[in-house]
Amino acid sequence: MTDRRAEILAVCGGGRCGTSLVMQMLAAAGVPWLGTPVSGEDDRFRHHLDAIAQARGHAVKLLCPPLDPDNIPPAVAAERVAWIWLRRDASQQAESHGKWLAKVTGMPRPSRKHLGRVGNGLRRLNQRAPQRLQALAGHRLLVLDFEDLVDIQGRGGHRSAVAVARFAGLNSWGPATSKMLQCIRDRGPRGASCLSGFLEMDLMAEENDRGE
């Protein structure tokens, strides 16, 4: 049986693919985690992974970069890591990246040509990363599709919550799954398509309001 106290639960992906949502779901279910509310990011792992041992027994969010599935640092390979890899339709993921970049920099949204190149890179990343992570000795892997994760009108959201609960060592038919499902917001008829607004920023604003 896996000793969860010695294992790192790493929620990872190429960004704009549901990693923040999964971190929120784990937190709601009572899984110990490291990071800030809503985004789930921890500055200790934002630019390098040398301090990854500090995450033992916790969930932590790791984005690419600094995580490079083709060049896993020895410090990470030496740990027992349960990877949750989030993937998304590459075109929609690239669109979300472009929208986010324009928002945080105040610059125009990248061109369609540039977003196409970003999408191609994300597509390759989503294909090879699970293979690289699966090959690490003593590590575990769960792959989730963003499109299923946000499907609350169908059964995709429920299946994803059950899978995450089981992977984290929780009772998948207990309150943990219900609490995880409550984190998933209705995205409306466009479903997994890139939205015009920023749900994550809205949630951050709500968190700030509660803290005041």
MARBA-3410 file (N, C-alpha, C, O; in Angstrom, 1 decimal):
212
0.8,-1.2,0.0,0.0,0.0,0.0,0.9,1.3,0.0,1.9,1.3,0.7 ~ 0.5,2.2,-0.8,1.3,3.5,-0.9,1.2,4.3,0.4,0.1,4.5,0.8 ~ 2.3,4.8,0.9,2.3,5.7,2.0,2.2,7.1,1.5,3.1,7.7,1.0 ~ 1.0,7.7,1.6,0.7,9.0,1.0,1.5,10.1,1.7,1.8,11.1,1.1 ~ 2.0,9.8,2.9,2.8,10.9,3.6,4.1,11.1,3.0,4.7,12.1,3.2
4.6,10.1,2.3,5.9,10.2,1.7,5.8,10.5,0.2,6.8,10.6,-0.5 ~ 4.6,10.6,-0.3,4.4,10.8,-1.7,4.0,12.3,-2.0,3.4,12.9,-1.2 ~ 4.4,12.7,-3.2,4.1,14.1,-3.7,3.0,13.9,-4.7,3.1,13.2,-5.7 ~ 1.9,14.6,-4.5,0.8,14.6,-5.5,1.0,15.9,-6.4,0.6,17.0,-6.0 ~ 1.5,15.7,-7.6,1.8,16.8,-8.4,0.8,17.0,-9.5,0.5,16.1,-10.3
0.1,18.1,-9.5,-0.9,18.5,-10.5,-0.2,19.3,-11.6,0.3,20.4,-11.3 ~ -0.1,18.9,-12.8,0.7,19.5,-13.7,0.1,19.5,-15.1,-0.8,18.8,-15.4 ~ 0.7,20.4,-16.0,0.2,20.5,-17.4,0.9,21.7,-18.0,1.8,22.4,-17.4 ~ 0.5,22.0,-19.2,1.1,23.1,-20.0,0.5,24.5,-19.7,0.7,25.4,-20.4 ~ -0.3,24.6,-18.6,-1.0,25.9,-18.3,-2.3,26.1,-19.0,-2.4,25.6,-20.2
-3.2,26.7,-18.4,-4.6,27.0,-19.0,-5.3,25.7,-19.3,-5.9,25.6,-20.4 ~ -5.2,24.7,-18.4,-5.7,23.4,-18.8,-6.5,22.8,-17.6,-6.8,21.6,-17.7 ~ -6.7,23.5,-16.5,-7.5,23.0,-15.4,-6.7,22.6,-14.2,-7.2,22.0,-13.2 ~ -5.4,23.0,-14.1,-4.6,22.6,-13.0,-5.0,23.3,-11.7,-5.1,22.8,-10.6 ~ -5.4,24.6,-11.9,-5.9,25.4,-10.7,-7.2,24.8,-10.2,-7.4,24.7,-9.0
-8.1,24.3,-11.1,-9.3,23.7,-10.7,-9.1,22.4,-9.9,-9.7,22.2,-8.9 ~ -8.2,21.6,-10.4,-7.9,20.3,-9.7,-7.3,20.6,-8.3,-7.6,19.9,-7.3 ~ -6.5,21.6,-8.2,-5.9,22.0,-6.9,-7.1,22.4,-5.9,-7.0,22.1,-4.8 ~ -8.0,23.2,-6.5,-9.2,23.6,-5.6,-10.0,22.4,-5.2,-10.5,22.4,-4.1 ~ -10.1,21.4,-6.1,-10.9,20.2,-5.8,-10.2,19.4,-4.7,-10.9,18.9,-3.8
-8.9,19.3,-4.8,-8.2,18.6,-3.8,-8.2,19.3,-2.4,-8.4,18.6,-1.4 ~ -8.1,20.6,-2.4,-8.2,21.4,-1.2,-9.6,21.2,-0.6,-9.7,21.0,0.7 ~ -10.7,21.2,-1.4,-12.0,21.1,-0.9,-12.2,19.7,-0.2,-13.0,19.6,0.7 ~ -11.5,18.7,-0.8,-11.7,17.3,-0.2,-10.8,17.1,1.0,-10.8,16.0,1.5 ~ -10.0,18.1,1.4,-9.2,18.0,2.6,-7.8,17.4,2.4,-7.1,17.1,3.3
-7.4,17.4,1.1,-6.0,16.9,0.8,-5.0,18.0,1.2,-5.2,19.2,0.8 ~ -4.0,17.8,2.0,-3.0,18.8,2.3,-2.3,19.3,1.0,-2.0,18.5,0.2 ~ -2.2,20.6,0.9,-1.6,21.1,-0.3,-0.8,22.4,0.0,-0.9,23.0,1.0 ~ 0.1,22.7,-1.0,1.0,23.9,-0.9,0.6,24.8,-2.0,0.4,24.4,-3.1 ~ 0.5,26.1,-1.6,0.2,27.1,-2.7,-0.8,28.1,-2.2,-1.3,28.1,-1.1
-1.0,29.1,-3.0,-2.0,30.2,-2.7,-3.4,29.7,-3.1,-3.6,28.9,-3.9 ~ -4.4,30.3,-2.4,-5.8,30.0,-2.7,-6.1,30.3,-4.2,-5.5,31.2,-4.8 ~ -7.0,29.5,-4.7,-7.5,29.6,-6.1,-6.5,29.1,-7.1,-6.7,28.1,-7.8 ~ -5.3,29.8,-7.3,-4.4,29.4,-8.3,-3.6,28.1,-7.9,-3.2,27.3,-8.8 ~ -3.4,27.9,-6.6,-2.6,26.8,-6.2,-1.2,26.8,-6.4,-0.5,25.7,-6.4
-0.6,27.9,-6.8,0.8,28.0,-7.1,1.6,28.4,-5.9,1.2,29.1,-5.0 ~ 2.8,27.8,-5.8,3.8,28.0,-4.7,5.1,28.6,-5.3,5.7,28.0,-6.2 ~ 5.5,29.7,-4.8,6.7,30.4,-5.4,7.9,29.5,-5.3,8.8,29.7,-6.1 ~ 8.0,28.6,-4.3,9.1,27.7,-4.2,9.3,26.8,-5.4,10.5,26.4,-5.7 ~ 8.3,26.6,-6.2,8.3,25.7,-7.3,8.0,26.4,-8.6,7.8,25.8,-9.7
7.9,27.7,-8.6,7.5,28.5,-9.8,8.6,28.5,-10.9,8.3,28.5,-12.0 ~ 9.9,28.6,-10.4,11.0,28.7,-11.4,11.9,27.5,-11.4,12.7,27.4,-12.3 ~ 12.0,26.8,-10.3,12.8,25.6,-10.3,12.2,24.6,-9.3,11.3,24.9,-8.5 ~ 12.8,23.3,-9.4,12.2,22.2,-8.7,13.1,21.6,-7.6,12.9,20.5,-7.2 ~ 14.2,22.3,-7.3,15.2,21.8,-6.4,14.6,21.5,-5.0,15.1,20.6,-4.3
13.6,22.3,-4.6,13.0,22.1,-3.3,11.8,21.2,-3.2,11.0,21.3,-2.3 ~ 11.7,20.3,-4.2,10.5,19.5,-4.4,10.3,18.6,-3.2,9.1,18.3,-2.9 ~ 11.3,18.2,-2.5,11.2,17.4,-1.3,10.3,18.0,-0.2,9.7,17.3,0.6 ~ 10.2,19.3,-0.2,9.3,20.0,0.8,7.8,19.7,0.5,7.0,20.0,1.4 ~ 7.5,19.2,-0.6,6.1,18.9,-0.9,5.7,17.5,-0.5,4.5,17.1,-0.8
6.5,16.7,0.1,6.1,15.4,0.5,4.9,15.4,1.4,4.8,16.2,2.3 ~ 3.9,14.5,1.0,2.7,14.5,1.8,1.7,15.5,1.4,0.7,15.7,2.1 ~ 2.0,16.3,0.4,1.1,17.4,-0.1,0.8,17.3,-1.6,1.5,16.7,-2.3 ~ -0.2,18.0,-2.0,-0.5,18.3,-3.4,0.2,19.6,-3.7,0.2,20.5,-2.9 ~ 0.8,19.6,-4.9,1.5,20.8,-5.4,1.3,21.0,-6.9,1.2,20.0,-7.6
1.2,22.2,-7.3,1.0,22.5,-8.7,2.3,22.8,-9.4,3.1,23.6,-9.0 ~ 2.6,22.0,-10.5,3.8,22.2,-11.3,3.5,22.4,-12.7,2.9,21.6,-13.4 ~ 3.9,23.6,-13.3,3.6,23.9,-14.6,4.8,23.7,-15.5,5.9,23.6,-15.0 ~ 4.6,23.6,-16.8,5.7,23.5,-17.8,5.8,24.8,-18.5,4.9,25.2,-19.2 ~ 7.0,25.5,-18.4,8.1,25.3,-17.5,7.7,25.7,-16.1,6.7,26.4,-15.9
8.5,25.4,-15.0,9.8,24.8,-15.1,9.9,23.3,-15.3,10.9,22.8,-15.6 ~ 8.7,22.6,-15.1,8.7,21.2,-15.3,9.0,20.9,-16.8,8.2,21.4,-17.6 ~ 9.9,20.0,-17.1,10.2,19.6,-18.4,10.2,18.1,-18.4,11.1,17.4,-18.0 ~ 9.1,17.5,-19.0,9.0,16.0,-19.0,10.2,15.3,-19.7,10.4,14.2,-19.4 ~ 10.8,16.0,-20.6,12.0,15.4,-21.3,13.3,15.5,-20.5,14.3,14.9,-20.9
13.2,16.2,-19.4,14.5,16.4,-18.6,14.1,16.5,-17.1,14.2,17.6,-16.6 ~ 13.6,15.5,-16.6,13.2,15.5,-15.2,14.4,15.6,-14.3,15.3,14.8,-14.4 ~ 14.4,16.6,-13.4,15.6,16.8,-12.5,15.8,15.6,-11.6,14.8,15.0,-11.2 ~ 17.0,15.2,-11.3,17.2,14.1,-10.4,16.5,14.3,-9.0,16.0,13.3,-8.5 ~ 16.4,15.5,-8.6,15.7,15.7,-7.3,14.2,15.3,-7.4,13.6,14.8,-6.4
13.6,15.4,-8.6,12.2,15.0,-8.7,12.1,13.5,-9.0,11.3,12.8,-8.4 ~ 13.0,13.0,-9.8,13.0,11.6,-10.1,13.2,10.7,-8.9,12.7,9.6,-8.8 ~ 14.0,11.3,-7.9,14.3,10.5,-6.7,13.1,10.4,-5.7,13.1,9.6,-4.8 ~ 12.1,11.3,-5.9,10.9,11.3,-5.1,9.9,10.3,-5.6,10.0,9.8,-6.7 ~ 8.9,10.0,-4.7,7.8,9.2,-5.1,6.7,10.2,-5.5,6.1,10.8,-4.6
6.4,10.3,-6.7,5.4,11.3,-7.2,4.2,10.7,-7.9,4.4,9.8,-8.7 ~ 3.0,11.1,-7.5,1.8,10.7,-8.1,1.4,11.9,-9.0,1.0,13.0,-8.5 ~ 1.6,11.7,-10.3,1.4,12.8,-11.3,-0.1,12.8,-11.8,-0.7,11.8,-12.1 ~ -0.7,14.0,-11.7,-2.0,14.2,-12.4,-1.7,15.2,-13.5,-1.5,16.4,-13.3 ~ -1.7,14.7,-14.8,-1.4,15.5,-15.9,-2.8,15.9,-16.5,-3.6,15.1,-16.9
-2.9,17.3,-16.7,-4.1,17.9,-17.3,-3.8,18.2,-18.8,-2.8,18.9,-19.1 ~ -4.6,17.7,-19.7,-4.5,18.1,-21.1,-5.8,18.7,-21.6,-6.8,18.5,-21.0 ~ -5.6,19.4,-22.7,-6.8,20.2,-23.2,-6.6,20.2,-24.7,-5.5,20.1,-25.2 ~ -7.7,20.4,-25.4,-7.6,20.7,-26.9,-6.6,21.8,-27.1,-6.7,22.9,-26.5 ~ -5.5,21.5,-27.9,-4.4,22.4,-28.0,-4.8,23.7,-28.6,-4.2,24.7,-28.1
-5.7,23.8,-29.5,-6.1,25.1,-30.0,-6.8,26.0,-29.0,-6.5,27.2,-28.9 ~ -7.7,25.4,-28.2,-8.3,26.1,-27.1,-7.4,26.5,-26.0,-7.5,27.6,-25.5 ~ -6.4,25.6,-25.7,-5.4,25.9,-24.7,-4.5,27.1,-25.2,-4.2,28.0,-24.4 ~ -4.1,27.1,-26.4,-3.3,28.2,-27.0,-4.1,29.5,-26.9,-3.6,30.5,-26.6 ~ -5.4,29.4,-27.3,-6.3,30.6,-27.3,-6.3,31.2,-25.8,-6.3,32.4,-25.7
-6.4,30.3,-24.9,-6.5,30.8,-23.5,-5.2,31.4,-23.0,-5.1,32.4,-22.3 ~ -4.1,30.8,-23.5,-2.7,31.3,-23.2,-2.6,32.8,-23.7,-2.2,33.7,-23.1 ~ -3.1,33.0,-25.0,-3.0,34.3,-25.6,-3.9,35.3,-24.9,-3.4,36.4,-24.7 ~ -5.0,34.9,-24.5,-5.9,35.8,-23.8,-5.3,36.2,-22.4,-5.4,37.3,-22.0 ~ -4.8,35.2,-21.7,-4.2,35.5,-20.4,-3.0,36.4,-20.6,-2.8,37.3,-19.8
-2.1,36.2,-21.6,-1.0,37.0,-21.8,-1.4,38.4,-22.0,-0.7,39.4,-21.5 ~ -2.4,38.6,-22.9,-2.8,40.0,-23.2,-3.4,40.7,-21.9,-3.2,41.9,-21.7 ~ -4.0,39.9,-21.1,-4.6,40.5,-19.9,-3.6,40.9,-18.9,-3.6,42.0,-18.3 ~ -2.5,40.1,-18.6,-1.6,40.4,-17.6,-0.5,41.4,-18.1,0.1,42.1,-17.3 ~ -0.3,41.5,-19.4,0.7,42.4,-19.9,0.1,43.7,-20.5,0.9,44.7,-20.6
-1.2,43.7,-20.8,-1.8,44.9,-21.4,-1.5,45.1,-22.9,-1.8,46.1,-23.5 ~ -0.8,44.1,-23.5,-0.4,44.1,-24.9,-1.5,43.4,-25.7,-2.3,42.7,-25.2 ~ -1.5,43.7,-27.0,-2.5,43.0,-27.9,-2.4,41.5,-27.8,-1.3,41.0,-27.6 ~ -3.5,40.9,-28.1,-3.5,39.4,-28.1,-2.6,38.9,-29.2,-2.6,39.5,-30.3 ~ -1.8,37.9,-29.0,-0.9,37.4,-30.1,-1.7,37.0,-31.3,-2.9,36.7,-31.3
-1.0,37.0,-32.5,-1.6,36.8,-33.8,-2.0,35.3,-33.8,-1.6,34.5,-33.1 ~ -2.9,35.0,-34.8,-3.3,33.7,-35.0,-2.2,32.8,-35.4,-2.2,31.6,-35.0 ~ -1.2,33.3,-36.2,-0.1,32.5,-36.5,0.7,32.1,-35.3,1.2,30.9,-35.2 ~ 0.9,33.1,-34.4,1.7,32.8,-33.2,0.9,31.8,-32.3,1.5,30.8,-31.8 ~ -0.4,31.9,-32.2,-1.2,31.0,-31.4,-1.2,29.6,-32.0,-1.2,28.6,-31.3
-1.1,29.6,-33.3,-1.0,28.3,-34.0,0.3,27.5,-33.6,0.3,26.3,-33.4 ~ 1.4,28.3,-33.6,2.7,27.7,-33.2,2.6,27.2,-31.7,3.1,26.1,-31.4 ~ 2.0,28.0,-30.9,1.8,27.7,-29.5,1.0,26.4,-29.3,1.3,25.5,-28.6 ~ -0.1,26.3,-30.1,-0.9,25.1,-30.1,-0.2,23.9,-30.5,-0.4,22.8,-29.9 ~ 0.7,24.0,-31.5,1.4,22.9,-32.0,2.4,22.4,-30.9,2.5,21.2,-30.7
3.0,23.3,-30.2,3.9,23.0,-29.1,3.2,22.3,-28.0,3.6,21.3,-27.4 ~ 2.0,22.8,-27.6,1.2,22.2,-26.6,0.7,20.8,-27.0,0.6,19.9,-26.1 ~ 0.4,20.6,-28.3,-0.1,19.3,-28.7,1.0,18.3,-28.6,0.8,17.2,-28.1 ~ 2.2,18.7,-28.9,3.4,17.7,-28.8,3.6,17.5,-27.3,3.9,16.3,-26.9 ~ 3.5,18.5,-26.4,3.7,18.3,-25.0,2.7,17.4,-24.4,3.1,16.5,-23.6
1.4,17.5,-24.8,0.4,16.7,-24.2,0.5,15.2,-24.7,0.0,14.3,-24.1 ~ 1.2,15.0,-25.8,1.4,13.7,-26.3,2.6,13.0,-25.6,2.5,11.8,-25.3 ~ 3.7,13.7,-25.4,4.8,13.0,-24.9,5.0,13.1,-23.4,5.5,12.1,-22.8 ~ 4.4,14.1,-22.7,4.6,14.2,-21.3,4.1,13.0,-20.5,4.8,12.5,-19.7 ~ 2.9,12.5,-20.8,2.4,11.3,-20.0,3.3,10.1,-20.2,3.5,9.4,-19.3
3.9,10.0,-21.4,4.7,8.8,-21.7,6.0,8.9,-20.8,6.5,8.0,-20.2 ~ 6.6,10.2,-20.7,7.8,10.4,-20.0,7.5,10.2,-18.5,8.4,9.6,-17.8 ~ 6.4,10.7,-18.0,6.1,10.6,-16.5,5.8,9.1,-16.2,6.2,8.7,-15.1 ~ 5.1,8.4,-17.0,4.7,7.0,-16.8,6.0,6.1,-16.7,6.0,5.1,-16.0 ~ 7.0,6.5,-17.4,8.2,5.7,-17.4,9.1,5.9,-16.1,10.1,5.1,-15.9
8.8,6.8,-15.3,9.6,7.1,-14.1,9.4,6.0,-13.0,8.2,5.7,-12.7 ~ 10.4,5.3,-12.6,10.3,4.2,-11.7,9.7,4.7,-10.3,10.2,5.7,-9.8 ~ 8.7,4.0,-9.8,8.2,4.3,-8.5,7.2,5.5,-8.5,6.7,5.9,-7.5 ~ 6.9,6.0,-9.7,5.9,7.1,-9.9,4.6,6.6,-10.4,4.5,5.5,-11.0 ~ 3.5,7.3,-10.1,2.2,7.0,-10.6,1.7,8.1,-11.5,2.1,9.2,-11.4
0.7,7.8,-12.4,0.2,8.8,-13.3,-1.3,8.6,-13.5,-1.8,7.5,-13.7 ~ -2.0,9.8,-13.5,-3.4,9.9,-13.9,-3.5,11.0,-14.9,-3.0,12.1,-14.6 ~ -4.1,10.8,-16.0,-4.3,11.8,-17.1,-5.7,12.2,-17.1,-6.6,11.3,-17.2 ~ -6.0,13.5,-17.0,-7.3,14.0,-17.1,-7.5,15.0,-18.3,-6.6,15.7,-18.6 ~ -8.6,14.9,-18.9,-8.9,15.8,-20.0,-9.8,16.9,-19.5,-10.8,16.7,-18.8
-9.4,18.1,-19.8,-10.1,19.3,-19.4,-11.5,19.3,-19.8,-12.4,19.7,-19.0 ~ -11.8,18.8,-21.0,-13.1,18.8,-21.5,-14.1,17.9,-20.7,-15.2,18.2,-20.5 ~ -13.5,16.8,-20.1,-14.3,16.0,-19.2,-14.5,16.6,-17.9,-15.5,16.6,-17.2 ~ -13.4,17.2,-17.4,-13.3,17.8,-16.1,-14.4,18.9,-15.9,-15.1,19.0,-14.8 ~ -14.7,19.7,-16.9,-15.7,20.8,-16.8,-17.0,20.4,-17.3,-17.9,21.3,-17.4
-17.3,19.1,-17.6,-18.5,18.7,-18.1,-19.4,18.3,-16.9,-19.5,17.2,-16.4 ~ -20.2,19.3,-16.4,-21.0,19.1,-15.2,-22.4,18.7,-15.6,-23.2,18.1,-14.8 ~ -22.8,19.0,-16.8,-24.2,18.6,-17.3,-24.2,17.1,-17.8,-25.2,16.5,-17.7 ~ -23.0,16.7,-18.3,-22.9,15.2,-18.6,-22.3,14.5,-17.4,-22.6,14.9,-16.2 ~ -21.6,13.5,-17.6,-21.0,12.7,-16.5,-19.5,12.9,-16.4,-18.8,12.3,-15.6
-18.9,13.7,-17.3,-17.5,13.8,-17.3,-16.9,14.4,-16.0,-15.9,13.9,-15.5 ~ -17.6,15.4,-15.5,-17.1,16.0,-14.3,-17.1,15.0,-13.1,-16.2,15.0,-12.3 ~ -18.2,14.2,-13.0,-18.3,13.2,-11.9,-17.2,12.2,-12.1,-16.6,11.8,-11.1 ~ -17.0,11.7,-13.3,-16.0,10.7,-13.5,-14.6,11.2,-13.2,-13.8,10.5,-12.6 ~ -14.4,12.4,-13.5,-13.1,13.0,-13.2,-12.9,13.2,-11.7,-11.8,12.9,-11.2
-13.9,13.6,-11.0,-13.8,13.8,-9.5,-13.6,12.4,-8.9,-12.8,12.4,-7.9 ~ -14.3,11.4,-9.3,-14.1,10.1,-8.8,-12.7,9.6,-9.0,-12.0,9.0,-8.1 ~ -12.2,9.8,-10.2,-10.8,9.4,-10.5,-9.8,10.1,-9.7,-8.8,9.5,-9.2 ~ -10.0,11.4,-9.5,-9.0,12.2,-8.6,-9.1,11.7,-7.2,-8.0,11.6,-6.6 ~ -10.3,11.5,-6.7,-10.4,11.0,-5.3,-9.7,9.7,-5.1,-9.0,9.5,-4.1
-9.9,8.8,-6.0,-9.3,7.5,-5.9,-7.8,7.6,-6.0,-7.0,7.0,-5.2 ~ -7.3,8.4,-6.9,-5.9,8.6,-7.1,-5.2,9.2,-5.8,-4.1,8.9,-5.5 ~ -5.9,10.1,-5.2,-5.4,10.7,-4.0,-5.6,9.9,-2.7,-5.2,10.3,-1.6 ~ -6.2,8.7,-2.9,-6.4,7.8,-1.7,-7.6,8.1,-0.9,-7.6,7.8,0.3 ~ -8.6,8.8,-1.5,-9.8,9.2,-0.7,-10.9,8.2,-1.1,-10.8,7.4,-2.1
-12.0,8.2,-0.3,-13.2,7.4,-0.6,-13.9,8.1,-1.7,-14.5,9.1,-1.5 ~ -13.9,7.4,-2.9,-14.4,8.1,-4.1,-16.0,8.2,-4.0,-16.5,8.9,-4.8 ~ -16.6,7.4,-3.1,-18.1,7.5,-3.0,-18.5,8.2,-1.8,-19.7,8.2,-1.4 ~ -17.6,8.8,-1.1,-17.9,9.6,0.1,-18.1,11.1,-0.2,-18.3,11.5,-1.3 ~ -18.0,11.9,0.9,-18.2,13.3,0.7,-17.1,14.0,-0.1,-17.4,15.1,-0.6
-16.0,13.4,-0.2,-14.9,14.0,-1.0,-15.3,14.3,-2.4,-15.0,15.4,-2.9 ~ -15.9,13.4,-3.1,-16.3,13.6,-4.5,-17.3,14.7,-4.6,-17.2,15.5,-5.5 ~ -18.3,14.7,-3.7,-19.3,15.8,-3.7,-18.7,17.2,-3.5,-19.0,18.1,-4.2 ~ -17.7,17.3,-2.6,-17.0,18.5,-2.4,-16.2,18.9,-3.6,-16.1,20.1,-3.9 ~ -15.6,18.0,-4.3,-14.8,18.3,-5.5,-15.7,18.8,-6.6,-15.4,19.8,-7.3
-16.9,18.2,-6.7,-17.8,18.6,-7.8,-18.3,20.0,-7.5,-18.6,20.7,-8.5 ~ -18.4,20.4,-6.3,-18.9,21.8,-6.0,-17.9,22.9,-6.5,-18.3,24.0,-6.6 ~ -16.7,22.5,-6.7,-15.7,23.4,-7.2,-15.8,23.7,-8.7,-15.3,24.7,-9.2 ~ -16.5,22.8,-9.4,-16.6,23.0,-10.9,-17.8,24.0,-11.2,-18.9,23.7,-10.8 ~ -17.4,25.0,-11.9,-18.4,26.0,-12.2,-19.1,25.7,-13.6,-18.4,25.2,-14.5
-20.3,26.0,-13.7,-21.0,25.8,-15.0,-20.5,26.8,-16.0,-20.6,28.1,-15.8 ~ -19.9,26.3,-17.1,-19.3,27.2,-18.1,-20.3,27.5,-19.2,-19.9,28.2,-20.2 ~ -21.5,27.1,-19.1,-22.5,27.5,-20.0,-22.5,26.6,-21.3,-21.8,25.6,-21.3 ~ -23.2,27.0,-22.3,-23.3,26.2,-23.5,-22.0,26.0,-24.3,-21.9,25.1,-25.1 ~ -21.0,26.9,-24.1,-19.7,26.7,-24.8,-18.8,25.6,-24.2,-17.8,25.3,-24.8
-19.2,25.2,-23.0,-18.5,24.1,-22.4,-17.0,24.3,-22.2,-16.7,25.3,-21.5 ~ -16.2,23.5,-22.8,-14.7,23.6,-22.7,-14.1,24.6,-23.5,-12.9,24.8,-23.5 ~ -14.9,25.3,-24.4,-14.3,26.3,-25.2,-13.7,27.5,-24.4,-14.2,27.8,-23.3 ~ -12.7,28.2,-24.9,-12.1,29.3,-24.2,-13.2,30.4,-24.0,-13.8,30.9,-25.0 ~ -13.3,30.8,-22.8,-14.3,31.8,-22.5,-13.8,33.2,-22.7,-12.6,33.4,-22.8
-14.7,34.2,-22.7,-14.3,35.6,-23.0,-13.7,36.2,-21.7,-12.9,37.1,-21.8 ~ -14.1,35.7,-20.5,-13.6,36.3,-19.3,-12.6,35.4,-18.6,-12.0,34.5,-19.3 ~ -12.3,35.7,-17.4,-11.3,34.9,-16.6,-12.0,34.4,-15.3,-12.0,35.1,-14.3 ~ -12.4,33.2,-15.3,-13.0,32.6,-14.2,-12.1,32.6,-13.0,-12.5,32.8,-11.9 ~ -10.8,32.3,-13.3,-9.8,32.2,-12.2,-9.6,33.5,-11.5,-9.5,33.6,-10.3
-9.6,34.6,-12.3,-9.5,36.0,-11.7,-10.7,36.3,-10.9,-10.6,37.0,-9.8 ~ -11.9,35.9,-11.3,-13.1,36.1,-10.6,-13.1,35.4,-9.2,-13.5,36.0,-8.2 ~ -12.6,34.2,-9.2,-12.5,33.5,-8.0,-11.4,34.1,-7.0,-11.6,34.1,-5.8 ~ -10.3,34.6,-7.6,-9.3,35.3,-6.8,-10.0,36.5,-6.1,-9.7,36.8,-5.0 ~ -10.8,37.3,-6.9,-11.4,38.5,-6.3,-12.4,38.1,-5.2,-12.4,38.8,-4.2
-13.1,36.9,-5.4,-14.0,36.5,-4.3,-13.2,36.1,-3.1,-13.6,36.4,-2.0 ~ -12.0,35.5,-3.3,-11.2,35.1,-2.1,-10.7,36.3,-1.4,-10.6,36.3,-0.2 ~ -10.3,37.3,-2.2,-9.8,38.6,-1.5,-10.9,39.3,-0.8,-10.7,39.8,0.3 ~ -12.1,39.2,-1.3,-13.2,39.9,-0.6,-13.5,39.2,0.7,-13.9,39.8,1.7 ~ -13.4,37.9,0.7,-13.7,37.1,2.0,-12.6,37.4,3.0,-12.8,37.3,4.2
-11.4,37.7,2.5,-10.3,38.0,3.5,-10.2,39.4,4.0,-9.5,39.7,5.0 ~ -11.0,40.3,3.5,-11.1,41.7,3.9,-12.0,41.8,5.2,-12.1,43.0,5.7
END
